[in-house]
Amino acid sequence: MNILAIGAHPDDIEYGCGGTLLKYRDRGDKIYLLVLTFGELGGDSNIRKIEQEKAAKVLRTKKLFWGQFKDTKIPTGRALISKLDSVIKEVEPDEVYVNYYKDDHQDHRACSECVIAAARYVKRVLFYEDYTSQNFEPNIFVNIEDILEEKIKLLGIHKSQVKRSYPTGLDMLEAVRSIASYRGFQGKIKYAEGFISFRYAIEI
């Protein structure tokens, strides 16, 4: 399959669906990433770009696309939808993963809203969670018990973000482990990533 994961900032994708992408990688599926900003307001943009490129290599990404929009100023409307249209046309994805639209961060909301429009003909579109997601109640769970430690290492590539101080007292890696445990409990497995399906067509 062709898998397209979209994130507003570097590290969004690895945080929200990194384990699932690692499993697709190991299965031999083709992974593509689109990151809309360089995350310059969360750190040095050059460092964040390098971190994202390293993470993409671990995922054996076929291509890493950059949106080159301004951090915290991702526009909703034609400019972003056109960019998304062009990437979707090139990739021809079987599945799309993207930030959830109910989120405290305006970039996540803008990203999600425009993907809903651009991915209107994609048969499987799933929302992943971030630490700013609100009222996230997944209806699809992916078992990542066998890949959790590798997901944590993958996310750890974003060193500039892991080292930041977070109001919760949990760093990014601790938070991901906690989320995996909670979503696993919900999905009746040990560790999981949870997703909300916008559309999920099953072919039998």
C-alpha positions in Angstrom: 0.0 0.0 0.0 0.9 3.7 -0.3 0.7 5.3 3.1 0.7 9.1 3.4 1.2 10.7 6.8 0.7 14.4 7.2 1.7 16.6 10.1 1.7 20.3 10.8 5.1 20.3 12.4 8.2 18.0 12.6 7.5 15.2 15.2 3.7 15.4 14.9 3.7 12.3 12.7 6.1 10.2 14.8 4.1 11.2 18.0 0.7 10.3 16.6 1.3 7.4 14.3 5.0 6.5 14.4 4.3 2.9 15.6 1.8 2.2 12.9 4.2 3.6 10.3 7.0 1.4 11.6 4.7 -1.7 11.2 3.8 -0.6 7.6 7.6 -0.2 6.9 8.3 -3.7 8.2 5.6 -5.1 6.1 7.1 -3.5 3.0 4.5 -0.8 2.3 5.5 2.6 0.8 5.6 5.4 3.3 5.4 9.1 2.3 5.5 12.1 4.7 4.2 15.6 4.3 5.3 18.1 7.0 3.7 21.6 6.5 6.2 23.7 8.6 9.7 23.6 9.9 8.4 24.2 13.4 10.5 27.3 13.8 8.6 28.6 16.8 9.4 25.4 18.7 13.1 25.6 18.1 15.8 26.1 15.5 14.2 25.4 12.1 17.4 23.9 10.6 17.8 21.5 13.5 14.1 20.5 13.4 14.4 19.9 9.6 17.4 17.7 10.1 15.7 15.8 12.9 12.7 15.2 10.6 14.9 14.0 7.8 16.6 11.5 10.1 13.3 10.2 11.3 12.1 9.8 7.7 15.2 7.7 6.9 14.4 5.4 9.8 10.9 4.9 8.4 12.5 4.2 5.0 10.3 7.0 3.6 9.9 7.0 -0.2 9.7 10.8 -0.1 9.5 13.6 2.5 7.5 16.6 1.3 7.7 20.0 2.9 4.8 22.4 2.8 7.0 25.4 3.8 4.2 27.2 5.5 4.9 29.4 8.6 4.7 27.9 12.0 1.5 28.9 13.8 0.3 30.6 10.5 -0.8 27.6 8.4 -3.6 29.0 6.2 -7.0 27.3 5.6 -8.1 27.6 2.1 -6.8 27.3 -1.5 -3.0 27.6 -0.9 -2.9 24.6 1.5 -5.5 22.5 -0.3 -3.6 23.0 -3.6 -0.4 21.7 -2.0 -2.3 18.8 -0.5 -3.9 18.0 -3.8 -0.5 17.9 -5.6 1.0 15.5 -3.0 -2.1 13.3 -3.0 -2.0 13.1 -6.8 1.7 12.1 -6.8 1.4 9.6 -4.0 -2.0 8.1 -4.8 -2.4 7.0 -1.1 -4.4 4.0 0.1 -4.4 5.5 3.6 -3.9 9.0 4.9 -3.0 9.9 8.5 -3.3 13.4 9.8 -3.7 15.6 12.9 -7.1 15.5 14.6 -9.3 18.6 13.9 -10.4 19.1 17.6 -7.1 20.6 18.9 -5.8 23.5 20.9 -3.2 24.3 18.2 -4.5 26.3 15.3 -2.0 24.6 12.9 -3.3 21.2 13.7 -6.9 22.4 13.1 -6.0 24.0 9.8 -4.0 21.0 8.6 -6.9 18.6 9.4 -9.6 20.8 7.9 -7.8 21.1 4.6 -6.9 17.4 4.4 -10.6 16.6 4.8 -11.2 18.6 1.6 -8.1 17.4 -0.3 -8.5 13.7 0.6 -12.2 13.6 -0.4 -11.6 10.6 -2.7 -9.1 8.7 -0.5 -10.8 5.6 0.8 -9.2 5.6 4.2 -8.5 8.8 6.2 -7.6 8.6 9.9 -6.9 11.2 12.5 -4.1 10.7 15.0 -3.8 12.4 18.4 -1.2 14.9 19.6 -0.7 16.2 23.2 -2.9 19.2 22.3 -5.8 17.1 21.0 -9.2 17.5 22.7 -11.9 14.9 23.4 -10.0 12.3 21.3 -12.0 9.0 21.4 -10.5 6.5 19.0 -12.5 3.9 17.2 -9.6 2.1 15.6 -6.6 0.7 17.5 -3.3 -0.6 16.2 -1.4 -3.0 18.4 2.1 -1.6 18.9 3.3 -3.8 21.7 6.1 -5.3 19.6 7.2 -1.9 18.2 6.7 0.5 21.2 10.4 0.8 22.1 11.3 1.4 18.5 8.6 4.1 18.3 10.1 5.8 21.3 13.6 5.7 19.7 12.1 7.1 16.5 10.5 10.0 18.4 13.7 10.4 20.3 15.4 11.5 17.1 13.6 14.8 17.6 16.0 15.7 20.4 15.2 19.4 20.4 11.7 18.6 21.4 12.4 15.8 23.8 14.5 18.1 25.9 11.9 20.8 26.3 10.0 21.3 29.6 6.4 20.4 29.5 3.7 21.7 31.9 2.6 18.2 32.7 6.0 17.2 34.0 6.2 14.4 31.5 8.6 14.7 28.7 7.5 13.7 25.2 8.8 10.1 25.5 7.1 9.5 28.8 3.9 10.9 27.4 4.0 8.6 24.5 4.5 5.5 26.7 1.6 6.6 28.9 -0.7 7.2 25.9 0.2 3.8 24.4 -0.7 2.1 27.7 -4.1 3.9 27.9 -5.0 3.3 24.3 -4.0 -0.3 24.7 -6.3 -0.6 27.7 -9.2 0.8 25.6 -8.4 -1.5 22.7 -8.1 -4.6 25.0 -4.4 -5.0 24.2 -1.2 -4.0 26.0 0.0 -1.0 24.0 -1.8 0.7 21.1 -2.1 3.7 18.9 -5.6 5.0 18.6 -7.2 6.6 15.6 -10.5 8.2 14.7 -11.7 7.3 11.2 -13.0 10.0 9.0 -13.6 7.3 6.4 -12.5 3.7 6.4 -13.6 1.6 3.4 -13.0 -2.1 3.6 -12.5 -4.1 0.4 -13.3 -7.8 0.7 
